[in-house]
């Protein structure tokens, strides 16, 4: 991990056209701005973790035959371990 010190108004440039700017800094924390191409997905870490956990839960949850039939699908395919 690269750790850099920056002050308000200063920025960090990352390959691929990504720029991170320190917008403000106070006792409540740091506010940053991120400029990136539209093709770059930006997620807060806790949201990415939540999505990964939900995907794992969904992959292991049993699916009822009635639900599959309501979607016009046949019997569910069991995920491989």
Secondary structure, 3 states (H helix, E strand, C coil): CCCCCCCCCCEEEECCCEEEEEEEEECCEEEEEEECCCCCCCCCHHHHHHHHHHHHHHHHCCCCHHHHHHCCCCCCCCCCC
